Amino acid sequence: MPWSGGSDGVTGRMRDRLDKGQLSLYIILMIRRFLHCGLRRLYENDDRRGVSLELVEKTARVLARLDVVARPEQLKLPGFGLHRLEGDLAGYWSIAVRDEWRNILRFDAGNATDVDLVEYH
């Protein structure tokens, strides 16, 4: 259907639906919480300044994938090196980024949460 908006950018039918409160808006975010501020800025605004240059491309690919998966098993992709963590980080999953750098995260009700970027020593 071609755009037939008026000067205010809203079609007559759309305006009727808005007036009657019949328009629903759904915003679904799959990543619920970040522990690393740079990752949050990269995810929300494509602002790459908070992530090291040699890590940013792979990290952006990981975040894009996290945005569409609901289970850790869906992250079993070549080059991701997905594995479950143990010990102090039990409940977290790890994804290889580069050398000793990893994205770590948990899943809660089908959403990634507590997403961080850490260096293993």
Biopython code that builds the backbone (N, CA, C, O; Angstrom):
import numpy as np
from Bio.PDB.StructureBuilder import StructureBuilder

atoms = [
    (1, "MET", "N", (0.845, -1.175, 0.000)),
    (1, "MET", "CA", (0.000, 0.000, 0.000)),
    (1, "MET", "C", (0.886, 1.233, 0.000)),
    (1, "MET", "O", (1.718, 1.368, 0.898)),
    (2, "PRO", "N", (0.754, 2.129, -0.949)),
    (2, "PRO", "CA", (1.605, 3.314, -1.009)),
    (2, "PRO", "C", (1.306, 4.263, 0.147)),
    (2, "PRO", "O", (0.198, 4.291, 0.684)),
    (3, "TRP", "N", (2.301, 5.020, 0.506)),
    (3, "TRP", "CA", (2.181, 6.001, 1.579)),
    (3, "TRP", "C", (1.241, 7.108, 1.144)),
    (3, "TRP", "O", (1.409, 7.690, 0.072)),
    (4, "SER", "N", (0.253, 7.397, 1.974)),
    (4, "SER", "CA", (-0.691, 8.456, 1.638)),
    (4, "SER", "C", (-0.883, 9.382, 2.837)),
    (4, "SER", "O", (-1.982, 9.861, 3.115)),
    (5, "GLY", "N", (0.218, 9.613, 3.530)),
    (5, "GLY", "CA", (0.148, 10.440, 4.726)),
    (5, "GLY", "C", (-0.152, 11.886, 4.410)),
    (5, "GLY", "O", (0.212, 12.404, 3.354)),
    (6, "GLY", "N", (-0.820, 12.521, 5.340)),
    (6, "GLY", "CA", (-1.107, 13.946, 5.201)),
    (6, "GLY", "C", (0.100, 14.763, 5.586)),
    (6, "GLY", "O", (1.200, 14.230, 5.735)),
    (7, "SER", "N", (-0.097, 16.043, 5.748)),
    (7, "SER", "CA", (1.022, 16.914, 6.077)),
    (7, "SER", "C", (1.612, 16.591, 7.446)),
    (7, "SER", "O", (2.774, 16.891, 7.716)),
    (8, "ASP", "N", (0.797, 15.972, 8.312)),
    (8, "ASP", "CA", (1.318, 15.611, 9.630)),
    (8, "ASP", "C", (1.959, 14.221, 9.624)),
    (8, "ASP", "O", (2.431, 13.768, 10.666)),
    (9, "GLY", "N", (1.990, 13.523, 8.460)),
    (9, "GLY", "CA", (2.645, 12.235, 8.336)),
    (9, "GLY", "C", (1.812, 11.055, 8.826)),
    (9, "GLY", "O", (2.339, 9.948, 8.939)),
    (10, "VAL", "N", (0.543, 11.254, 9.116)),
    (10, "VAL", "CA", (-0.315, 10.174, 9.606)),
    (10, "VAL", "C", (-1.497, 10.030, 8.663)),
    (10, "VAL", "O", (-2.170, 11.012, 8.350)),
    (11, "THR", "N", (-1.751, 8.800, 8.208)),
    (11, "THR", "CA", (-2.896, 8.577, 7.325)),
    (11, "THR", "C", (-4.184, 8.708, 8.110)),
    (11, "THR", "O", (-4.177, 8.631, 9.338)),
    (12, "GLY", "N", (-5.304, 8.907, 7.403)),
    (12, "GLY", "CA", (-6.606, 9.007, 8.054)),
    (12, "GLY", "C", (-6.949, 7.758, 8.840)),
    (12, "GLY", "O", (-7.418, 7.842, 9.974)),
    (13, "ARG", "N", (-6.715, 6.586, 8.236)),
    (13, "ARG", "CA", (-7.023, 5.325, 8.913)),
    (13, "ARG", "C", (-6.146, 5.160, 10.157)),
    (13, "ARG", "O", (-6.624, 4.737, 11.210)),
    (14, "MET", "N", (-4.861, 5.497, 10.029)),
    (14, "MET", "CA", (-3.962, 5.411, 11.176)),
    (14, "MET", "C", (-4.415, 6.374, 12.269)),
    (14, "MET", "O", (-4.392, 6.023, 13.449)),
    (15, "ARG", "N", (-4.824, 7.574, 11.894)),
    (15, "ARG", "CA", (-5.279, 8.561, 12.874)),
    (15, "ARG", "C", (-6.503, 8.033, 13.617)),
    (15, "ARG", "O", (-6.611, 8.209, 14.831)),
    (16, "ASP", "N", (-7.442, 7.376, 12.888)),
    (16, "ASP", "CA", (-8.619, 6.788, 13.520)),
    (16, "ASP", "C", (-8.214, 5.728, 14.537)),
    (16, "ASP", "O", (-8.766, 5.675, 15.636)),
    (17, "ARG", "N", (-7.252, 4.884, 14.173)),
    (17, "ARG", "CA", (-6.804, 3.832, 15.085)),
    (17, "ARG", "C", (-6.125, 4.436, 16.307)),
    (17, "ARG", "O", (-6.316, 3.955, 17.424)),
    (18, "LEU", "N", (-5.332, 5.489, 16.103)),
    (18, "LEU", "CA", (-4.674, 6.150, 17.229)),
    (18, "LEU", "C", (-5.703, 6.775, 18.158)),
    (18, "LEU", "O", (-5.597, 6.667, 19.379)),
    (19, "ASP", "N", (-6.704, 7.434, 17.566)),
    (19, "ASP", "CA", (-7.753, 8.075, 18.361)),
    (19, "ASP", "C", (-8.525, 7.060, 19.197)),
    (19, "ASP", "O", (-8.949, 7.366, 20.311)),
    (20, "LYS", "N", (-8.706, 5.864, 18.666)),
    (20, "LYS", "CA", (-9.456, 4.829, 19.374)),
    (20, "LYS", "C", (-8.562, 3.964, 20.259)),
    (20, "LYS", "O", (-9.046, 3.034, 20.904)),
    (21, "GLY", "N", (-7.275, 4.259, 20.295)),
    (21, "GLY", "CA", (-6.352, 3.496, 21.132)),
    (21, "GLY", "C", (-6.171, 2.063, 20.682)),
    (21, "GLY", "O", (-5.966, 1.181, 21.516)),
    (22, "GLN", "N", (-6.242, 1.802, 19.374)),
    (22, "GLN", "CA", (-6.163, 0.438, 18.877)),
    (22, "GLN", "C", (-4.781, 0.074, 18.349)),
    (22, "GLN", "O", (-4.589, -1.043, 17.869)),
    (23, "LEU", "N", (-3.840, 0.958, 18.422)),
    (23, "LEU", "CA", (-2.509, 0.686, 17.888)),
    (23, "LEU", "C", (-1.632, 0.131, 18.994)),
    (23, "LEU", "O", (-1.500, 0.744, 20.054)),
    (24, "SER", "N", (-1.035, -1.019, 18.753)),
    (24, "SER", "CA", (-0.137, -1.629, 19.732)),
    (24, "SER", "C", (1.293, -1.450, 19.262)),
    (24, "SER", "O", (1.576, -1.510, 18.066)),
    (25, "LEU", "N", (2.188, -1.231, 20.203)),
    (25, "LEU", "CA", (3.599, -1.077, 19.906)),
    (25, "LEU", "C", (4.367, -2.097, 20.719)),
    (25, "LEU", "O", (4.231, -2.161, 21.941)),
    (26, "TYR", "N", (5.171, -2.890, 20.041)),
    (26, "TYR", "CA", (5.965, -3.903, 20.718)),
    (26, "TYR", "C", (7.437, -3.605, 20.504)),
    (26, "TYR", "O", (7.899, -3.460, 19.372)),
    (27, "ILE", "N", (8.156, -3.518, 21.591)),
    (27, "ILE", "CA", (9.603, -3.361, 21.530)),
    (27, "ILE", "C", (10.189, -4.546, 22.277)),
    (27, "ILE", "O", (9.951, -4.726, 23.471)),
    (28, "ILE", "N", (10.953, -5.345, 21.562)),
    (28, "ILE", "CA", (11.513, -6.547, 22.156)),
    (28, "ILE", "C", (13.028, -6.429, 22.142)),
    (28, "ILE", "O", (13.648, -6.372, 21.080)),
    (29, "LEU", "N", (13.605, -6.393, 23.309)),
    (29, "LEU", "CA", (15.049, -6.388, 23.444)),
    (29, "LEU", "C", (15.473, -7.740, 23.984)),
    (29, "LEU", "O", (14.963, -8.179, 25.014)),
    (30, "MET", "N", (16.389, -8.401, 23.314)),
    (30, "MET", "CA", (16.832, -9.708, 23.762)),
    (30, "MET", "C", (17.980, -9.597, 24.753)),
    (30, "MET", "O", (18.197, -10.522, 25.536)),
    (31, "ILE", "N", (18.715, -8.508, 24.744)),
    (31, "ILE", "CA", (19.782, -8.312, 25.716)),
    (31, "ILE", "C", (19.233, -7.390, 26.791)),
    (31, "ILE", "O", (18.943, -6.222, 26.533)),
    (32, "ARG", "N", (19.094, -7.913, 27.977)),
    (32, "ARG", "CA", (18.441, -7.178, 29.066)),
    (32, "ARG", "C", (19.378, -6.286, 29.866)),
    (32, "ARG", "O", (18.986, -5.194, 30.275)),
    (33, "ARG", "N", (20.624, -6.738, 30.098)),
    (33, "ARG", "CA", (21.519, -5.945, 30.947)),
    (33, "ARG", "C", (22.969, -6.152, 30.527)),
    (33, "ARG", "O", (23.385, -7.256, 30.177)),
    (34, "PHE", "N", (23.719, -5.065, 30.573)),
    (34, "PHE", "CA", (25.147, -5.084, 30.278)),
    (34, "PHE", "C", (25.926, -4.761, 31.541)),
    (34, "PHE", "O", (25.519, -3.904, 32.325)),
    (35, "LEU", "N", (27.036, -5.441, 31.738)),
    (35, "LEU", "CA", (27.947, -5.101, 32.820)),
    (35, "LEU", "C", (29.078, -4.221, 32.311)),
    (35, "LEU", "O", (29.792, -3.614, 33.110)),
    (36, "HIS", "N", (29.253, -4.140, 31.014)),
    (36, "HIS", "CA", (30.314, -3.367, 30.361)),
    (36, "HIS", "C", (29.652, -2.202, 29.626)),
    (36, "HIS", "O", (28.876, -2.413, 28.694)),
    (37, "CYS", "N", (29.957, -0.987, 30.042)),
    (37, "CYS", "CA", (29.322, 0.210, 29.447)),
    (37, "CYS", "C", (29.596, 0.332, 27.950)),
    (37, "CYS", "O", (28.719, 0.746, 27.192)),
    (38, "GLY", "N", (30.799, -0.022, 27.523)),
    (38, "GLY", "CA", (31.139, 0.065, 26.108)),
    (38, "GLY", "C", (30.298, -0.875, 25.260)),
    (38, "GLY", "O", (29.932, -0.539, 24.134)),
    (39, "LEU", "N", (29.989, -2.055, 25.796)),
    (39, "LEU", "CA", (29.127, -2.989, 25.069)),
    (39, "LEU", "C", (27.724, -2.427, 24.917)),
    (39, "LEU", "O", (27.104, -2.564, 23.863)),
    (40, "ARG", "N", (27.229, -1.801, 25.960)),
    (40, "ARG", "CA", (25.886, -1.206, 25.889)),
    (40, "ARG", "C", (25.845, -0.127, 24.813)),
    (40, "ARG", "O", (24.902, -0.079, 24.022)),
    (41, "ARG", "N", (26.858, 0.740, 24.773)),
    (41, "ARG", "CA", (26.884, 1.805, 23.761)),
    (41, "ARG", "C", (27.004, 1.225, 22.355)),
    (41, "ARG", "O", (26.383, 1.730, 21.420)),
    (42, "LEU", "N", (27.795, 0.171, 22.203)),
    (42, "LEU", "CA", (27.934, -0.478, 20.899)),
    (42, "LEU", "C", (26.598, -1.069, 20.455)),
    (42, "LEU", "O", (26.210, -0.917, 19.296)),
    (43, "TYR", "N", (25.902, -1.729, 21.349)),
    (43, "TYR", "CA", (24.622, -2.372, 21.041)),
    (43, "TYR", "C", (23.521, -1.353, 20.756)),
    (43, "TYR", "O", (22.784, -1.493, 19.780)),
    (44, "GLU", "N", (23.409, -0.339, 21.595)),
    (44, "GLU", "CA", (22.297, 0.599, 21.478)),
    (44, "GLU", "C", (22.513, 1.673, 20.414)),
    (44, "GLU", "O", (21.556, 2.089, 19.762)),
    (45, "ASN", "N", (23.749, 2.127, 20.229)),
    (45, "ASN", "CA", (24.009, 3.280, 19.362)),
    (45, "ASN", "C", (25.061, 3.037, 18.287)),
    (45, "ASN", "O", (25.409, 3.963, 17.554)),
    (46, "ASP", "N", (25.569, 1.824, 18.177)),
    (46, "ASP", "CA", (26.680, 1.520, 17.278)),
    (46, "ASP", "C", (27.867, 2.448, 17.556)),
    (46, "ASP", "O", (28.626, 2.787, 16.649)),
    (47, "ASP", "N", (28.014, 2.851, 18.816)),
    (47, "ASP", "CA", (29.127, 3.687, 19.260)),
    (47, "ASP", "C", (30.267, 2.751, 19.656)),
    (47, "ASP", "O", (30.191, 2.067, 20.676)),
    (48, "ARG", "N", (31.311, 2.725, 18.852)),
    (48, "ARG", "CA", (32.398, 1.754, 19.016)),
    (48, "ARG", "C", (33.528, 2.231, 19.909)),
    (48, "ARG", "O", (34.503, 1.504, 20.104)),
    (49, "ARG", "N", (33.423, 3.428, 20.452)),
    (49, "ARG", "CA", (34.518, 3.995, 21.238)),
    (49, "ARG", "C", (34.802, 3.256, 22.540)),
    (49, "ARG", "O", (35.915, 3.349, 23.059)),
    (50, "GLY", "N", (33.843, 2.533, 23.076)),
    (50, "GLY", "CA", (34.036, 1.869, 24.356)),
    (50, "GLY", "C", (34.599, 0.466, 24.277)),
    (50, "GLY", "O", (34.756, -0.201, 25.300)),
    (51, "VAL", "N", (34.909, 0.005, 23.053)),
    (51, "VAL", "CA", (35.449, -1.341, 22.858)),
    (51, "VAL", "C", (36.721, -1.212, 22.033)),
    (51, "VAL", "O", (36.755, -0.487, 21.039)),
    (52, "SER", "N", (37.761, -1.914, 22.450)),
    (52, "SER", "CA", (39.056, -1.873, 21.772)),
    (52, "SER", "C", (38.910, -2.172, 20.277)),
    (52, "SER", "O", (38.117, -3.028, 19.883)),
    (53, "LEU", "N", (39.667, -1.473, 19.469)),
    (53, "LEU", "CA", (39.576, -1.584, 18.015)),
    (53, "LEU", "C", (39.735, -3.022, 17.523)),
    (53, "LEU", "O", (39.030, -3.439, 16.604)),
    (54, "GLU", "N", (40.656, -3.789, 18.127)),
    (54, "GLU", "CA", (40.870, -5.154, 17.657)),
    (54, "GLU", "C", (39.772, -6.126, 18.111)),
    (54, "GLU", "O", (39.734, -7.270, 17.658)),
    (55, "LEU", "N", (38.889, -5.677, 18.994)),
    (55, "LEU", "CA", (37.811, -6.535, 19.490)),
    (55, "LEU", "C", (36.432, -6.147, 18.966)),
    (55, "LEU", "O", (35.492, -6.935, 19.065)),
    (56, "VAL", "N", (36.300, -4.954, 18.414)),
    (56, "VAL", "CA", (34.980, -4.392, 18.145)),
    (56, "VAL", "C", (34.193, -5.142, 17.060)),
    (56, "VAL", "O", (32.983, -5.316, 17.208)),
    (57, "GLU", "N", (34.830, -5.584, 15.994)),
    (57, "GLU", "CA", (34.096, -6.252, 14.913)),
    (57, "GLU", "C", (33.483, -7.569, 15.380)),
    (57, "GLU", "O", (32.295, -7.813, 15.164)),
    (58, "LYS", "N", (34.280, -8.412, 16.013)),
    (58, "LYS", "CA", (33.767, -9.699, 16.502)),
    (58, "LYS", "C", (32.728, -9.467, 17.593)),
    (58, "LYS", "O", (31.698, -10.141, 17.627)),
    (59, "THR", "N", (32.996, -8.516, 18.484)),
    (59, "THR", "CA", (32.051, -8.220, 19.555)),
    (59, "THR", "C", (30.715, -7.753, 18.988)),
    (59, "THR", "O", (29.664, -8.140, 19.500)),
    (60, "ALA", "N", (30.736, -6.941, 17.957)),
    (60, "ALA", "CA", (29.494, -6.482, 17.322)),
    (60, "ALA", "C", (28.735, -7.663, 16.726)),
    (60, "ALA", "O", (27.507, -7.702, 16.801)),
    (61, "ARG", "N", (29.442, -8.625, 16.136)),
    (61, "ARG", "CA", (28.781, -9.822, 15.592)),
    (61, "ARG", "C", (28.151, -10.663, 16.704)),
    (61, "ARG", "O", (27.055, -11.200, 16.544)),
    (62, "VAL", "N", (28.855, -10.771, 17.828)),
    (62, "VAL", "CA", (28.311, -11.518, 18.964)),
    (62, "VAL", "C", (27.042, -10.846, 19.474)),
    (62, "VAL", "O", (26.038, -11.518, 19.711)),
    (63, "LEU", "N", (27.075, -9.526, 19.644)),
    (63, "LEU", "CA", (25.901, -8.801, 20.137)),
    (63, "LEU", "C", (24.724, -8.941, 19.176)),
    (63, "LEU", "O", (23.581, -9.089, 19.608)),
    (64, "ALA", "N", (25.001, -8.893, 17.883)),
    (64, "ALA", "CA", (23.925, -9.048, 16.897)),
    (64, "ALA", "C", (23.287, -10.430, 17.019)),
    (64, "ALA", "O", (22.069, -10.571, 16.903)),
    (65, "ARG", "N", (24.097, -11.426, 17.248)),
    (65, "ARG", "CA", (23.560, -12.786, 17.396)),
    (65, "ARG", "C", (22.778, -12.924, 18.701)),
    (65, "ARG", "O", (21.723, -13.558, 18.732)),
    (66, "LEU", "N", (23.299, -12.328, 19.781)),
    (66, "LEU", "CA", (22.594, -12.387, 21.064)),
    (66, "LEU", "C", (21.207, -11.769, 20.967)),
    (66, "LEU", "O", (20.293, -12.142, 21.703)),
    (67, "ASP", "N", (21.066, -10.831, 20.059)),
    (67, "ASP", "CA", (19.803, -10.121, 19.899)),
    (67, "ASP", "C", (18.699, -11.001, 19.297)),
    (67, "ASP", "O", (17.522, -10.645, 19.362)),
    (68, "VAL", "N", (19.071, -12.143, 18.715)),
    (68, "VAL", "CA", (18.070, -12.976, 18.034)),
    (68, "VAL", "C", (17.971, -14.393, 18.580)),
    (68, "VAL", "O", (17.189, -15.190, 18.062)),
    (69, "VAL", "N", (18.733, -14.726, 19.601)),
    (69, "VAL", "CA", (18.666, -16.085, 20.149)),
    (69, "VAL", "C", (17.922, -16.086, 21.479)),
    (69, "VAL", "O", (17.839, -15.064, 22.161)),
    (70, "ALA", "N", (17.388, -17.244, 21.832)),
    (70, "ALA", "CA", (16.680, -17.386, 23.093)),
    (70, "ALA", "C", (17.321, -18.435, 24.002)),
    (70, "ALA", "O", (16.979, -18.545, 25.179)),
    (71, "ARG", "N", (18.259, -19.207, 23.436)),
    (71, "ARG", "CA", (18.922, -20.269, 24.198)),
    (71, "ARG", "C", (20.410, -20.284, 23.876)),
    (71, "ARG", "O", (20.802, -19.983, 22.749)),
    (72, "PRO", "N", (21.238, -20.630, 24.848)),
    (72, "PRO", "CA", (22.684, -20.679, 24.610)),
    (72, "PRO", "C", (23.067, -21.595, 23.444)),
    (72, "PRO", "O", (24.000, -21.291, 22.701)),
    (73, "GLU", "N", (22.364, -22.694, 23.282)),
    (73, "GLU", "CA", (22.691, -23.656, 22.224)),
    (73, "GLU", "C", (22.639, -23.023, 20.835)),
    (73, "GLU", "O", (23.291, -23.509, 19.910)),
    (74, "GLN", "N", (21.878, -21.954, 20.681)),
    (74, "GLN", "CA", (21.778, -21.274, 19.392)),
    (74, "GLN", "C", (23.039, -20.464, 19.072)),
    (74, "GLN", "O", (23.164, -19.898, 17.986)),
    (75, "LEU", "N", (23.960, -20.418, 20.020)),
    (75, "LEU", "CA", (25.217, -19.692, 19.814)),
    (75, "LEU", "C", (26.369, -20.624, 19.444)),
    (75, "LEU", "O", (27.519, -20.189, 19.381)),
    (76, "LYS", "N", (26.078, -21.873, 19.206)),
    (76, "LYS", "CA", (27.110, -22.827, 18.812)),
    (76, "LYS", "C", (27.435, -22.613, 17.332)),
    (76, "LYS", "O", (26.950, -23.329, 16.457)),
    (77, "LEU", "N", (28.261, -21.618, 17.090)),
    (77, "LEU", "CA", (28.631, -21.228, 15.731)),
    (77, "LEU", "C", (30.143, -21.305, 15.569)),
    (77, "LEU", "O", (30.875, -21.150, 16.546)),
    (78, "PRO", "N", (30.618, -21.541, 14.359)),
    (78, "PRO", "CA", (32.059, -21.568, 14.139)),
    (78, "PRO", "C", (32.709, -20.251, 14.598)),
    (78, "PRO", "O", (32.238, -19.159, 14.277)),
    (79, "GLY", "N", (33.787, -20.390, 15.345)),
    (79, "GLY", "CA", (34.526, -19.220, 15.807)),
    (79, "GLY", "C", (34.030, -18.618, 17.103)),
    (79, "GLY", "O", (34.689, -17.743, 17.665)),
    (80, "PHE", "N", (32.886, -19.064, 17.593)),
    (80, "PHE", "CA", (32.363, -18.519, 18.847)),
    (80, "PHE", "C", (32.933, -19.247, 20.070)),
    (80, "PHE", "O", (33.031, -18.649, 21.142)),
    (81, "GLY", "N", (33.308, -20.519, 19.933)),
    (81, "GLY", "CA", (33.892, -21.258, 21.055)),
    (81, "GLY", "C", (33.007, -21.241, 22.293)),
    (81, "GLY", "O", (33.505, -21.126, 23.412)),
    (82, "LEU", "N", (31.715, -21.352, 22.099)),
    (82, "LEU", "CA", (30.770, -21.286, 23.206)),
    (82, "LEU", "C", (31.025, -22.392, 24.221)),
    (82, "LEU", "O", (31.162, -23.561, 23.862)),
    (83, "HIS", "N", (31.087, -22.006, 25.493)),
    (83, "HIS", "CA", (31.138, -23.009, 26.548)),
    (83, "HIS", "C", (30.602, -22.437, 27.854)),
    (83, "HIS", "O", (30.632, -21.230, 28.094)),
    (84, "ARG", "N", (30.112, -23.347, 28.688)),
    (84, "ARG", "CA", (29.560, -23.002, 29.997)),
    (84, "ARG", "C", (30.715, -22.799, 30.972)),
    (84, "ARG", "O", (31.683, -23.560, 30.975)),
    (85, "LEU", "N", (30.600, -21.768, 31.793)),
    (85, "LEU", "CA", (31.636, -21.504, 32.785)),
    (85, "LEU", "C", (31.314, -22.193, 34.105)),
    (85, "LEU", "O", (30.161, -22.514, 34.392)),
    (86, "GLU", "N", (32.351, -22.411, 34.897)),
    (86, "GLU", "CA", (32.210, -23.087, 36.185)),
    (86, "GLU", "C", (32.838, -22.238, 37.276)),
    (86, "GLU", "O", (33.360, -21.157, 37.005)),
    (87, "GLY", "N", (32.789, -22.719, 38.486)),
    (87, "GLY", "CA", (33.406, -22.023, 39.614)),
    (87, "GLY", "C", (32.678, -20.745, 39.957)),
    (87, "GLY", "O", (31.451, -20.726, 40.054)),
    (88, "ASP", "N", (33.443, -19.659, 40.142)),
    (88, "ASP", "CA", (32.851, -18.363, 40.512)),
    (88, "ASP", "C", (31.886, -17.843, 39.454)),
    (88, "ASP", "O", (30.990, -17.059, 39.767)),
    (89, "LEU", "N", (32.058, -18.269, 38.210)),
    (89, "LEU", "CA", (31.200, -17.792, 37.117)),
    (89, "LEU", "C", (30.196, -18.857, 36.664)),
    (89, "LEU", "O", (29.712, -18.818, 35.533)),
    (90, "ALA", "N", (29.892, -19.792, 37.538)),
    (90, "ALA", "CA", (28.893, -20.812, 37.208)),
    (90, "ALA", "C", (27.575, -20.120, 36.846)),
    (90, "ALA", "O", (27.150, -19.177, 37.513)),
    (91, "GLY", "N", (26.948, -20.602, 35.789)),
    (91, "GLY", "CA", (25.716, -19.987, 35.299)),
    (91, "GLY", "C", (25.955, -19.051, 34.128)),
    (91, "GLY", "O", (25.011, -18.644, 33.452)),
    (92, "TYR", "N", (27.213, -18.709, 33.886)),
    (92, "TYR", "CA", (27.579, -17.855, 32.751)),
    (92, "TYR", "C", (28.025, -18.721, 31.584)),
    (92, "TYR", "O", (28.450, -19.864, 31.754)),
    (93, "TRP", "N", (27.916, -18.148, 30.406)),
    (93, "TRP", "CA", (28.419, -18.740, 29.172)),
    (93, "TRP", "C", (29.522, -17.835, 28.645)),
    (93, "TRP", "O", (29.513, -16.629, 28.890)),
    (94, "SER", "N", (30.467, -18.415, 27.924)),
    (94, "SER", "CA", (31.593, -17.672, 27.381)),
    (94, "SER", "C", (31.632, -17.826, 25.861)),
    (94, "SER", "O", (31.403, -18.911, 25.326)),
    (95, "ILE", "N", (31.928, -16.716, 25.175)),
    (95, "ILE", "CA", (32.108, -16.718, 23.721)),
    (95, "ILE", "C", (33.459, -16.089, 23.429)),
    (95, "ILE", "O", (33.751, -14.989, 23.898)),
    (96, "ALA", "N", (34.284, -16.787, 22.655)),
    (96, "ALA", "CA", (35.612, -16.288, 22.313)),
    (96, "ALA", "C", (35.508, -15.063, 21.417)),
    (96, "ALA", "O", (34.735, -15.050, 20.459)),
    (97, "VAL", "N", (36.289, -14.033, 21.732)),
    (97, "VAL", "CA", (36.344, -12.842, 20.887)),
    (97, "VAL", "C", (37.689, -12.792, 20.175)),
    (97, "VAL", "O", (37.746, -12.798, 18.945)),
    (98, "ARG", "N", (38.775, -12.743, 20.951)),
    (98, "ARG", "CA", (40.114, -12.714, 20.370)),
    (98, "ARG", "C", (41.134, -12.991, 21.458)),
    (98, "ARG", "O", (41.036, -12.452, 22.561)),
    (99, "ASP", "N", (42.103, -13.824, 21.152)),
    (99, "ASP", "CA", (43.144, -14.186, 22.105)),
    (99, "ASP", "C", (42.508, -14.559, 23.442)),
    (99, "ASP", "O", (41.749, -15.526, 23.517)),
    (100, "GLU", "N", (42.805, -13.817, 24.476)),
    (100, "GLU", "CA", (42.278, -14.123, 25.811)),
    (100, "GLU", "C", (40.989, -13.378, 26.131)),
    (100, "GLU", "O", (40.504, -13.464, 27.259)),
    (101, "TRP", "N", (40.425, -12.656, 25.182)),
    (101, "TRP", "CA", (39.206, -11.869, 25.406)),
    (101, "TRP", "C", (37.961, -12.695, 25.138)),
    (101, "TRP", "O", (37.893, -13.444, 24.164)),
    (102, "ARG", "N", (36.960, -12.545, 26.033)),
    (102, "ARG", "CA", (35.713, -13.281, 25.917)),
    (102, "ARG", "C", (34.526, -12.378, 26.243)),
    (102, "ARG", "O", (34.623, -11.481, 27.080)),
    (103, "ASN", "N", (33.412, -12.629, 25.570)),
    (103, "ASN", "CA", (32.140, -12.082, 26.029)),
    (103, "ASN", "C", (31.572, -13.146, 26.954)),
    (103, "ASN", "O", (31.529, -14.324, 26.599)),
    (104, "ILE", "N", (31.136, -12.736, 28.136)),
    (104, "ILE", "CA", (30.463, -13.667, 29.030)),
    (104, "ILE", "C", (29.059, -13.145, 29.287)),
    (104, "ILE", "O", (28.818, -11.938, 29.262)),
    (105, "LEU", "N", (28.135, -14.068, 29.533)),
    (105, "LEU", "CA", (26.737, -13.685, 29.690)),
    (105, "LEU", "C", (25.964, -14.805, 30.356)),
    (105, "LEU", "O", (26.428, -15.942, 30.437)),
    (106, "ARG", "N", (24.798, -14.469, 30.821)),
    (106, "ARG", "CA", (23.847, -15.442, 31.352)),
    (106, "ARG", "C", (22.570, -15.353, 30.522)),
    (106, "ARG", "O", (22.349, -14.374, 29.809)),
    (107, "PHE", "N", (21.743, -16.372, 30.621)),
    (107, "PHE", "CA", (20.418, -16.343, 30.010)),
    (107, "PHE", "C", (19.376, -16.390, 31.108)),
    (107, "PHE", "O", (19.489, -17.165, 32.058)),
    (108, "ASP", "N", (18.363, -15.556, 30.971)),
    (108, "ASP", "CA", (17.267, -15.506, 31.930)),
    (108, "ASP", "C", (15.968, -15.338, 31.147)),
    (108, "ASP", "O", (15.762, -14.321, 30.484)),
    (109, "ALA", "N", (15.107, -16.325, 31.227)),
    (109, "ALA", "CA", (13.807, -16.297, 30.544)),
    (109, "ALA", "C", (13.941, -15.988, 29.051)),
    (109, "ALA", "O", (13.159, -15.213, 28.500)),
    (110, "GLY", "N", (14.932, -16.593, 28.405)),
    (110, "GLY", "CA", (15.101, -16.429, 26.965)),
    (110, "GLY", "C", (15.793, -15.151, 26.540)),
    (110, "GLY", "O", (15.807, -14.824, 25.353)),
    (111, "ASN", "N", (16.364, -14.427, 27.477)),
    (111, "ASN", "CA", (17.067, -13.179, 27.163)),
    (111, "ASN", "C", (18.485, -13.229, 27.706)),
    (111, "ASN", "O", (18.728, -13.756, 28.792)),
    (112, "ALA", "N", (19.421, -12.674, 26.939)),
    (112, "ALA", "CA", (20.790, -12.535, 27.426)),
    (112, "ALA", "C", (20.823, -11.427, 28.470)),
    (112, "ALA", "O", (20.167, -10.396, 28.320)),
    (113, "THR", "N", (21.595, -11.653, 29.528)),
    (113, "THR", "CA", (21.727, -10.650, 30.573)),
    (113, "THR", "C", (23.140, -10.686, 31.144)),
    (113, "THR", "O", (23.875, -11.653, 30.943)),
    (114, "ASP", "N", (23.511, -9.639, 31.849)),
    (114, "ASP", "CA", (24.832, -9.529, 32.473)),
    (114, "ASP", "C", (25.949, -9.738, 31.444)),
    (114, "ASP", "O", (26.934, -10.422, 31.722)),
    (115, "VAL", "N", (25.793, -9.153, 30.271)),
    (115, "VAL", "CA", (26.764, -9.302, 29.189)),
    (115, "VAL", "C", (27.992, -8.465, 29.513)),
    (115, "VAL", "O", (27.885, -7.280, 29.829)),
    (116, "ASP", "N", (29.154, -9.093, 29.431)),
    (116, "ASP", "CA", (30.409, -8.426, 29.802)),
    (116, "ASP", "C", (31.496, -8.810, 28.797)),
    (116, "ASP", "O", (31.363, -9.778, 28.048)),
    (117, "LEU", "N", (32.550, -8.040, 28.803)),
    (117, "LEU", "CA", (33.735, -8.299, 27.987)),
    (117, "LEU", "C", (34.887, -8.416, 28.961)),
    (117, "LEU", "O", (35.216, -7.449, 29.648)),
    (118, "VAL", "N", (35.511, -9.588, 29.033)),
    (118, "VAL", "CA", (36.559, -9.835, 30.019)),
    (118, "VAL", "C", (37.780, -10.445, 29.365)),
    (118, "VAL", "O", (37.700, -11.062, 28.303)),
    (119, "GLU", "N", (38.906, -10.260, 30.019)),
    (119, "GLU", "CA", (40.163, -10.880, 29.575)),
    (119, "GLU", "C", (40.529, -11.953, 30.567)),
    (119, "GLU", "O", (40.659, -11.692, 31.763)),
    (120, "TYR", "N", (40.697, -13.180, 30.061)),
    (120, "TYR", "CA", (41.144, -14.281, 30.916)),
    (120, "TYR", "C", (42.653, -14.163, 31.081)),
    (120, "TYR", "O", (43.371, -13.941, 30.107)),
    (121, "HIS", "N", (43.128, -14.310, 32.298)),
    (121, "HIS", "CA", (44.580, -14.230, 32.533)),
    (121, "HIS", "C", (45.170, -15.603, 32.655)),
    (121, "HIS", "O", (46.377, -15.741, 32.854)),
]
sb = StructureBuilder()
sb.init_structure("model")
sb.init_model(0)
sb.init_chain("A")
sb.init_seg("    ")
for serial, (resi, resn, name, xyz) in enumerate(atoms, 1):
    if name == "N":
        sb.init_residue(resn, " ", resi, " ")
    sb.init_atom(name, np.array(xyz, "f"), 0.0, 1.0, " ", f" {name:<3s}", serial, name[0])
structure = sb.get_structure()
